[in-house]
Amino acid sequence: MWPDIAKHIAQVTGEAFEISDRTSVGGGCINAAYCLKGSGQTFFIKLNAPTQLENFAAEAQALKAIISTQAIKAPRPICWGATDQQSYLLLEWLEFGSGNRQTWAQMGRDLATMHRAGGAERFGWDRPNTIGATPQINTWGDNWADFFAEQRLGFQVRLGNRRGGGFPPVDQVIAATQNFLRDRRPQPSLLHGDLWSGNAAITTAGEPVILDPALYFGDREADLAMTELFGGFPAAFYQGYEEVWPLDSGYPQRKSIYNLYHVLNHFNLFGGGYRNQAQHLLRSLMS
């Protein structure tokens, strides 16, 4: 496997490449990840089963879309492919350090700039992808309330009820979501889609970076809401965001509904206490 990957790297970079060292690094709970070194170069590589190649291709396209906005840094995809044993995604290697108030404020400004860049007139994306290990459907739609109700909450509730979540019937959840968001008419923004603290970092050079996207075009508030879900980002991040694009009134009420998507997904992935959290949020939505 590794010789095949080295050959592919040489083909796409136009430089001879021979692996001299590979070290396992933290890559989350879905993929195996390594720091790959050789011929004076260093890369980050993710590995999974050969069947996951399409997901790696979607991630590479998402990273390219983020980079194309010239708003915020993301790891540059080098190549992706599959052998008989593994699929893989090779990215540039970035050295991460610790941020400070200035760099986190810049992260907020950069994300707001990406959100304002536009790039679509509708909600969705050109291809399905994943949120964690869960499929994420991105069929284009004109109405944000319908898109979020059907392709986000409806999809997760249907999956959750199959897993014994005991959530309300999916048609009731969809109707309540459509009603809750009926007056929301956001600009379609390019979203990271899975923006918790583990998917944002600061390089040793002080550059804000976002990683591991679950990209689609949607309401920018969905990205901001998730930054608050698992511990939150530093206050400077939100101050920086507001400098570029202040949030709309009503965001504090909408963010819980947007985060319900991720809580449901965590129940579907991990079970446990996320069921009670999801049920609480669903009761609030449907009251």
Disulfide bonds with the S-S distance in Angstrom:
none
